[in-house]
Amino acid sequence: MIERFRRGLKKMLKLLLSSLFGLVLLCLATAPLLSFTPPIDSLKNHLAQTKNSKEKLELLVELSNAYYAVNPAIALEYAYQALQVESDLNPGKQPLTAYHLLGNLYYETGLIDSASHYFHHLLTNVELIQNSFYRMVAYSNMGAVYLYVKEFDEAERYFLLAKEALIAYQNEKEALLPEPQILVLFNNLGIIQKEKEDYNQAIIYLEEGIKMSQLYPDMEFDQAKLYNNLGGIYIQTGNLSRARFLLEESLRIRKELGHRKGIAYTLYSLGQYYFESKNYNAALQHYHASLQIADSLELYDFLGLIADAFVEIYRETQQSDSVIYYLELSKKYAQESSLQSAALELKKQRMLQEFSEREAIADEKQRQLTLRYVFSIILLFLIAIAFLILNNRLRKKYRRIDSEKNELNTETESLRNEKQDLEVQMDQMNRKLTVKTVQNLQLNKKILEEAGRFFQSANTSNPQSTDEFGKAIQNLGTIKEKQFWKEFEVHFLQVYSDFFEQLYRINPRLTENDKRLCSFIRMGLTTKEIAEITGKSVDSIHKSRVRLRSRLGLTNRDVRLGEFIQGLSMPNS
């Protein structure tokens, strides 16, 4: 009886010591660290003020990421706003940034079908563009989806494609160092090979990832993953010394980062290491520490694994009471896990419903936007047709105007030529009339002179008869001159039909000499030529012109007599 009491007391002391050690590790693991909370209010204020679409897109992405941990529904709303802004910012192009954001959001909330939908959109479109970095992101996303649903062959195929795209991107940039995303790819490829139980290939991928991680001191989070996963594989393959080093490095980094979930996993892996090393007390201590953190985080699936690990140790040490206790605890965690899974599934369904409603709203907005685009295109098409019709009509009108203009120019040129011809004809007629006038006057004068000499020689003995004959000749000359001027007027009116009528309207009292002087001026004769025709002196003609100006009412000295008379009547056509 006393011996059983001693054994029970000994077990309780061991359990108490293990719990105390785990509590110490927990305190060390959860030491307060500075954390950064996205300034949501600042981002929202900035978003409300900015007018730049590119900057607005960046802010919406940041807000969506910031709201994910607080309110996934609001995060999704900002993601859909980002989708709209990116579609408006790059019309005719696919919104790749928004597709990536929405896919990640659905993936993190466990809605894999929706995540796959957007990742597939991203993948389909990036394969059409020459951008290696975007291809790497798209391939990685699809690999993560297939890894989640445990389709390891497809997951491996996409991660290898992502690796090739990342190397191509590195070559395009001519960078000396590989891109830091290569660490994530090697880690995922290692996990896939571990699940396929190809440990050698898994070790190759993970060791390569650790080697490259030395180039990126700021990628400690991914480096810790590589250490932890590779350490777990080395435990399974029996390389315990290498496993311990890697797991302790992972634990150190995760403590520095304050990553509690990662600390719990690494403590569990170290517990497995100590179990394989037959150091059961150390294994229990690490399991207890892992249990404390996992319990605070309500990681019931993981707690079930830890409880099973306790059962395994106590079976090895033949402590049946502890085995029963942890088997019951494992059942409890399994129940809690089932409840948690059911609650999570219900939460997913509610989120999916809410997301579906928001998607429907976004789809409706997109449909309306598409209709506006289609309407705009149709409107532009109709405007273009109207423009073409109007342009065609204007062309015809301009051609008609040009044709009429050419005809008018032709007609104008023809009229100009006719005018020139008329002017030439008028000048010729004036010259003919002038010559005929002079010839007639000279002929008349010659006839009178000859008749005078004849009668003078024939009647020299009778002076009285001579005077009578002189008067008769003078009368004959006057009659002849009147007849001449009458003939001149007839010829003149054939050229300038309304000339004398216009003179009459100006001054009805003009004398015959005034009219004759006007006629000569209209014909373009000079003062000297007029003097020769009329048999008067140039000075007499000048005086006649002065009197004529007065009778025509030309008081303004700036108005020339010749120009005034030239403008009275145009020649007959």
C-alpha positions in Angstrom: 0.0 0.0 0.0 2.8 2.4 1.0 4.8 1.4 -2.1 1.9 2.2 -4.4 1.5 5.5 -2.7 5.3 6.2 -3.3 5.0 5.3 -6.9 1.9 7.6 -7.4 3.7 10.4 -5.5 6.8 10.0 -7.8 4.6 10.2 -10.9 2.9 13.3 -9.6 6.3 14.9 -8.9 7.5 14.1 -12.4 4.4 15.4 -14.0 4.7 18.6 -11.8 8.3 19.1 -12.8 7.4 18.6 -16.5 4.6 21.1 -16.2 6.9 23.6 -14.5 9.5 23.2 -17.2 6.9 23.6 -19.9 5.6 26.7 -18.2 9.1 28.2 -18.2 9.4 27.4 -22.0 6.0 29.0 -22.6 7.0 32.2 -20.8 10.1 32.4 -22.8 8.3 31.7 -26.0 5.5 34.2 -25.4 7.8 37.1 -24.3 6.2 40.4 -25.3 7.4 41.7 -28.6 6.7 44.9 -30.5 4.0 44.3 -33.0 2.8 46.4 -35.9 -0.9 47.0 -36.5 -1.8 48.4 -39.9 -3.1 52.0 -39.5 -6.5 51.2 -40.8 -7.9 54.7 -40.1 -5.0 56.4 -41.7 -5.4 54.2 -44.8 -9.1 55.0 -45.0 -8.5 58.7 -44.7 -5.9 58.6 -47.4 -8.2 56.5 -49.6 -11.0 59.1 -49.2 -8.6 62.0 -50.2 -6.7 60.5 -53.1 -7.8 61.1 -56.7 -5.1 59.0 -58.2 -6.4 55.6 -59.4 -3.1 53.8 -59.1 -2.6 55.0 -55.6 -6.3 54.2 -54.8 -5.7 50.6 -55.9 -2.6 50.2 -53.7 -4.6 51.6 -50.7 -7.5 49.2 -51.3 -5.1 46.2 -51.4 -3.5 47.4 -48.1 -6.9 47.9 -46.5 -8.1 44.4 -47.6 -5.0 42.8 -46.1 -5.3 44.8 -42.9 -9.0 43.9 -42.4 -8.5 40.2 -43.1 -7.7 39.3 -39.5 -10.3 41.7 -38.1 -13.3 41.3 -40.5 -12.9 39.1 -43.6 -16.2 40.3 -45.0 -14.9 43.9 -45.1 -11.6 42.7 -46.4 -13.5 41.1 -49.3 -15.4 44.4 -49.9 -12.2 46.3 -50.3 -10.8 43.5 -52.5 -13.8 43.9 -54.8 -13.4 47.6 -54.9 -9.8 47.0 -55.9 -11.1 44.8 -58.7 -13.3 47.6 -59.9 -10.6 50.3 -59.7 -8.1 48.1 -61.5 -10.6 47.3 -64.2 -11.3 51.0 -64.7 -7.5 51.9 -64.5 -6.6 49.4 -67.3 -9.6 49.0 -69.5 -9.3 46.0 -71.9 -6.8 44.3 -69.5 -7.4 41.7 -66.8 -7.2 42.9 -63.2 -4.3 40.6 -62.2 -3.6 42.3 -58.9 -7.2 42.0 -57.8 -7.4 38.4 -58.9 -4.3 37.6 -56.8 -5.8 39.5 -53.8 -9.2 37.8 -54.0 -7.6 34.3 -54.5 -5.4 34.8 -51.4 -8.3 36.1 -49.3 -10.5 33.0 -50.2 -7.6 30.7 -49.7 -6.8 32.0 -46.2 -10.5 31.7 -45.2 -10.5 28.1 -46.4 -12.9 28.7 -49.3 -10.7 26.8 -51.7 -13.1 26.6 -54.6 -13.5 30.3 -54.8 -9.7 30.7 -54.3 -9.1 28.3 -57.2 -11.6 30.3 -59.3 -9.6 33.5 -59.1 -6.2 31.8 -59.1 -7.3 30.1 -62.3 -8.3 33.4 -63.8 -4.9 34.8 -62.9 -3.1 31.8 -64.3 -5.1 31.9 -67.6 -4.2 35.5 -68.2 -0.6 35.6 -67.1 0.2 32.8 -69.5 -0.8 35.1 -72.3 1.7 37.9 -71.2 5.4 38.0 -71.2 5.9 38.6 -67.4 7.9 35.9 -65.6 7.2 37.3 -62.2 3.4 37.2 -62.6 3.7 33.7 -64.0 5.6 32.6 -60.9 2.9 34.0 -58.6 0.1 32.4 -60.6 1.9 29.0 -60.6 2.6 29.2 -56.9 -1.0 30.0 -56.1 -2.3 27.0 -58.1 0.4 24.8 -56.4 -0.8 25.9 -53.0 -4.5 25.1 -53.9 -3.5 21.6 -55.0 -1.3 21.1 -52.0 -4.3 22.1 -49.7 -6.5 19.4 -51.3 -3.6 16.9 -51.2 -3.3 16.5 -55.0 0.5 16.3 -54.7 1.4 15.5 -58.3 -0.4 18.6 -59.6 0.9 20.7 -56.7 4.5 19.6 -57.6 4.0 20.4 -61.3 2.8 23.9 -60.6 5.6 24.6 -58.0 8.2 23.4 -60.5 6.7 25.7 -63.2 6.8 28.5 -60.6 10.5 27.8 -60.0 11.3 27.9 -63.7 9.4 31.2 -64.0 11.2 32.7 -61.0 14.6 31.7 -62.5 13.5 33.3 -65.8 12.6 36.4 -64.0 16.0 36.4 -62.3 17.7 36.1 -65.7 15.6 38.9 -67.1 16.6 41.2 -64.3 20.2 40.0 -64.6 20.2 39.7 -60.8 23.1 38.1 -59.0 20.9 36.8 -56.2 17.8 34.6 -56.7 14.5 36.0 -55.8 13.5 35.5 -52.1 10.2 33.7 -53.2 12.5 30.7 -54.1 12.6 29.8 -50.4 8.8 29.3 -50.3 8.9 27.2 -53.4 11.7 24.9 -52.0 9.8 24.5 -48.8 6.5 23.6 -50.5 8.4 21.2 -52.8 10.0 19.6 -49.8 6.6 19.2 -48.1 5.2 17.5 -51.2 8.0 15.0 -51.3 7.6 14.3 -47.6 3.9 13.6 -48.1 4.9 11.3 -51.0 7.4 9.7 -48.7 10.3 10.5 -51.1 12.5 11.7 -48.2 15.7 11.9 -50.2 14.1 14.3 -52.7 12.5 16.2 -49.9 15.9 16.6 -48.2 17.4 17.9 -51.5 14.7 20.6 -51.9 14.8 21.7 -48.2 18.6 21.7 -48.0 18.8 23.8 -51.2 16.2 26.2 -49.7 18.2 26.5 -46.4 21.4 27.2 -48.4 19.7 30.0 -50.3 18.1 31.4 -47.1 21.5 32.4 -45.9 21.4 35.1 -48.6 18.3 36.7 -47.1 18.7 37.6 -43.4 15.2 39.2 -43.5 13.5 36.0 -44.6 13.7 34.4 -41.2 10.0 33.4 -41.1 10.5 31.2 -44.2 13.9 30.1 -43.0 12.4 28.8 -39.7 9.9 26.8 -41.7 12.7 25.2 -43.8 14.6 24.3 -40.6 11.5 22.8 -38.9 10.4 20.8 -41.9 13.8 19.4 -42.7 14.4 18.6 -39.0 11.3 16.6 -38.9 12.4 14.6 -42.0 15.8 13.9 -40.5 14.1 12.5 -37.4 12.3 10.1 -39.7 15.4 9.2 -41.6 17.5 8.7 -38.4 19.9 11.7 -38.8 19.2 12.9 -35.2 22.1 15.2 -34.8 21.3 17.2 -37.9 17.7 17.2 -36.9 18.4 18.7 -33.4 20.5 21.5 -34.8 17.9 22.4 -37.4 15.0 22.3 -34.9 16.9 24.4 -32.3 17.6 27.0 -35.0 14.0 27.0 -36.0 12.9 27.5 -32.3 15.4 30.3 -31.8 14.2 32.2 -34.9 10.5 31.7 -34.0 11.1 32.9 -30.5 12.7 36.0 -31.9 9.8 36.6 -34.3 7.2 35.8 -31.5 5.5 33.3 -33.8 3.6 31.3 -31.1 2.0 28.7 -33.5 5.4 28.0 -35.1 7.0 27.7 -31.6 4.4 25.1 -30.6 5.1 23.0 -33.8 8.9 23.2 -33.3 8.6 22.2 -29.6 6.6 19.2 -30.7 9.2 18.3 -33.3 12.0 18.6 -30.6 9.8 16.3 -28.4 9.8 13.8 -31.2 13.6 14.1 -31.5 14.1 13.5 -27.7 11.6 10.6 -27.9 13.7 9.0 -30.7 16.8 9.6 -28.6 15.1 7.8 -25.7 15.3 11.0 -23.6 11.7 10.7 -22.4 11.9 13.4 -19.7 13.2 16.0 -22.2 10.5 14.8 -24.7 7.8 15.2 -22.1 9.1 18.7 -21.2 8.9 19.8 -24.9 5.5 18.2 -25.4 4.2 20.0 -22.3 5.5 23.3 -23.5 3.9 22.7 -27.0 0.7 21.6 -25.3 0.4 24.8 -23.3 0.8 27.1 -26.4 -1.4 24.9 -28.6 -4.1 24.9 -25.9 -4.0 28.7 -25.6 -4.4 28.9 -29.4 -7.1 26.3 -29.5 -5.3 24.1 -32.0 -7.4 21.0 -31.3 -6.1 18.9 -34.2 -2.6 19.6 -33.1 -3.4 19.0 -29.5 -4.7 15.6 -30.4 -1.3 14.8 -31.9 0.5 16.0 -28.8 -1.8 13.9 -26.6 -1.0 10.9 -28.8 2.7 11.6 -28.3 2.2 11.6 -24.6 0.4 8.2 -24.8 3.3 6.8 -26.9 5.9 7.9 -24.2 3.9 6.6 -21.3 3.4 3.3 -23.1 7.1 3.0 -23.6 7.6 3.8 -19.9 4.7 1.5 -18.9 2.7 4.2 -17.1 -0.8 3.0 -17.7 -2.5 5.7 -15.6 -0.9 8.4 -17.7 -1.7 6.5 -20.9 -5.4 6.3 -19.9 -5.4 10.0 -18.9 -3.9 11.1 -22.3 -6.1 8.8 -24.3 -9.1 10.4 -22.6 -7.5 13.8 -23.3 -7.0 12.8 -27.0 -10.7 11.9 -27.2 -11.6 15.2 -25.7 -9.4 17.0 -28.2 -10.9 15.0 -31.0 -14.4 16.1 -29.9 -13.3 19.7 -29.6 -11.7 19.4 -33.0 -14.9 18.1 -34.4 -16.9 20.9 -32.8 -14.3 23.4 -34.0 -14.4 22.0 -37.5 -18.2 22.1 -37.5 -18.1 25.7 -36.2 -15.4 26.6 -38.7 -17.5 24.9 -41.5 -20.5 26.9 -40.4 -18.5 30.0 -40.3 -17.2 29.2 -43.8 -20.7 28.7 -45.0 -21.8 32.0 -43.6 -18.8 33.7 -45.0 -19.4 31.9 -48.3 -23.0 33.1 -48.3 -21.9 36.7 -47.5 -19.1 36.5 -50.0 -21.6 35.2 -52.6 -23.9 38.0 -51.9 -21.1 40.5 -52.3 -19.9 38.7 -55.4 -23.4 39.0 -56.8 -23.4 42.7 -56.1 -19.9 43.0 -57.6 -21.0 40.9 -60.6 -24.0 43.1 -61.1 -21.8 46.2 -60.9 -19.4 44.5 -63.4 -22.4 43.7 -65.6 -23.6 47.2 -65.5 -20.1 48.4 -66.3 -19.9 46.0 -69.2 -23.2 47.2 -70.5 -22.0 50.8 -70.2 -18.9 49.8 -72.1 -21.0 48.1 -74.8 -23.3 51.0 -75.0 -20.4 53.4 -75.2 -18.9 51.3 -78.0 -22.2 51.2 -79.8 -22.6 55.0 -79.3 -19.1 55.6 -80.6 -19.8 53.3 -83.5 -22.9 55.3 -84.4 -21.1 58.5 -83.9 -18.4 57.2 -86.2 -21.0 56.2 -88.8 -22.7 59.6 -88.5 -19.3 61.3 -88.8 -18.5 59.3 -92.0 -22.0 60.1 -93.5 -21.6 63.8 -92.6 -18.0 63.8 -93.8 -19.1 62.2 -97.1 -21.9 64.8 -97.5 -19.4 67.6 -96.7 -17.0 66.1 -99.2 -19.7 66.1 -101.9 -20.7 69.6 -100.9 -17.2 70.8 -101.0 -16.7 69.1 -104.4 -19.8 70.8 -105.6 -18.6 74.1 -104.3 -15.2 73.5 -105.8 -16.9 72.7 -109.1 -19.1 75.8 -108.9 -16.1 77.8 -107.9 -14.1 76.4 -110.9 -17.1 77.2 -113.1 -17.3 80.7 -111.7 -13.6 81.1 -112.1 -14.0 79.9 -115.7 -16.9 82.2 -116.3 -15.1 85.1 -114.6 -12.1 84.4 -116.8 -14.3 84.3 -119.8 -15.9 87.6 -118.8 -12.5 89.1 -118.3 -11.5 87.9 -121.7 -14.7 89.2 -123.2 -14.1 92.5 -121.4 -10.6 92.7 -122.7 -11.9 91.8 -126.2 -14.6 94.6 -125.8 -12.0 97.0 -124.7 -9.9 96.2 -127.7 -12.9 96.4 -130.0 -13.9 99.7 -128.3 -10.5 101.0 -128.8 -10.5 99.9 -132.4 -13.9 101.5 -132.9 -12.8 104.7 -131.2 -9.8 104.9 -133.4 -11.9 104.1 -136.5 -14.4 106.8 -135.5 -11.6 109.3 -134.8 -9.9 108.6 -138.1 -13.2 108.8 -139.9 -14.0 112.0 -138.2 -10.7 113.6 -139.0 -10.9 112.3 -142.6 -14.4 113.7 -143.1 -13.4 117.1 -141.6 -10.3 117.3 -143.8 -12.3 116.2 -146.8 -15.0 118.8 -146.1 -12.4 121.5 -145.6 -10.6 120.5 -148.9 -13.8 120.5 -150.8 -14.7 124.0 -149.6 -11.3 125.3 -150.3 -11.4 123.9 -153.9 -14.9 125.2 -154.5 -13.8 128.7 -153.2 -10.9 128.8 -155.5 -13.0 127.6 -158.4 -15.7 130.2 -157.9 -13.1 132.9 -157.2 -11.3 132.3 -160.5 -14.5 132.0 -162.5 -15.9 135.3 -161.2 -13.0 137.6 -160.7 -14.6 140.2 -162.9 -17.7 140.4 -160.7 -16.8 140.9 -157.0 -20.5 140.9 -156.0 -20.9 137.4 -157.4 -17.8 136.3 -155.5 -19.2 137.4 -152.2 -22.4 135.6 -152.9 -20.5 132.5 -153.9 -18.4 132.8 -150.7 -21.6 132.9 -148.6 -23.0 130.0 -150.5 -19.8 128.0 -149.8 -19.8 129.0 -146.2 -23.4 127.9 -145.9 -22.6 124.7 -147.7 -19.7 124.1 -145.2 -22.0 124.6 -142.2 -24.6 122.2 -143.7 -21.9 119.7 -144.4 -20.5 120.0 -140.8 -23.9 119.5 -139.3 -24.4 116.5 -141.5 -21.0 115.2 -140.4 -21.7 115.6 -136.7 -25.0 113.9 -137.1 -23.3 110.9 -138.7 -20.7 111.0 -135.9 -23.4 110.9 -133.3 -25.0 107.9 -135.0 -21.7 106.0 -135.0 -20.9 107.1 -131.5 -24.3 105.9 -130.1 -23.7 102.5 -131.7 -20.8 102.1 -129.2 -22.2 104.1 -126.2 -26.0 103.9 -126.6 -27.0 105.8 -123.4 -24.2 108.2 -123.1 -26.1 111.4 -124.1 -29.1 110.4 -122.0 -26.8 110.3 -118.9 -25.4 113.7 -119.9 -28.9 115.0 -120.2 -29.8 113.7 -116.7 -26.8 115.5 -115.3 -27.4 118.8 -117.2 -30.1 119.2 -119.8 -28.6 122.5 -120.9 -25.4 121.2 -122.3 -24.5 122.7 -125.8 -23.7 120.6 -128.9 -20.0 121.6 -128.4 -20.2 120.4 -124.8 -21.6 117.1 -125.9 -19.0 116.7 -128.7 -16.2 117.5 -126.2 -17.7 114.8 -123.8 -17.8 112.4 -126.7 -14.2 112.9 -127.5 -13.1 112.6 -123.9 -15.2 109.3 -123.6 -13.4 108.0 -126.6 -10.1 108.6 -124.8 -8.8 111.3 -127.0 -6.2 113.7 -125.6 -6.6 117.5 -125.6 -4.2 117.8 -128.5 -6.1 115.2 -130.5 -9.4 117.0 -129.9 -7.9 120.3 -130.9 -6.7 118.8 -134.2 -10.1 117.3 -134.9 -12.1 120.4 -134.1 -9.6 122.7 -135.7 -9.2 124.7 -132.5 -6.2 125.5 -130.4 -5.1 123.4 -127.4 -5.7 126.4 -125.1 -9.2 126.8 -126.4 -9.9 123.1 -125.6 -8.5 123.6 -122.1 -10.9 126.4 -121.5 -13.7 124.3 -122.9 -12.9 121.5 -120.4 -12.9 124.0 -117.5 -16.4 125.2 -118.6 -17.5 121.6 -119.0 -16.5 120.7 -115.4 -18.6 123.6 -114.1 -21.6 122.6 -116.2 -21.3 118.9 -115.0 -21.2 120.1 -111.4 -17.6 118.8 -110.7 -16.7 121.2 -107.9 -14.4 118.7 -106.2 -10.9 119.1 -107.7 -10.0 115.6 -106.7 -12.5 114.2 -109.2 -10.9 114.2 -112.7 -13.0 115.1 -115.6 -11.8 112.3 -117.8 -12.4 109.6 -115.1 -15.9 111.0 -114.5 -16.9 110.9 -118.1 -15.2 107.5 -118.7 -17.5 106.1 -115.9 -20.8 107.4 -117.4 -21.5 104.6 -119.9 -20.0 101.2 -120.7 -19.6 100.2 -124.3 -22.3 98.0 -125.9 -21.5 94.3 -126.0 
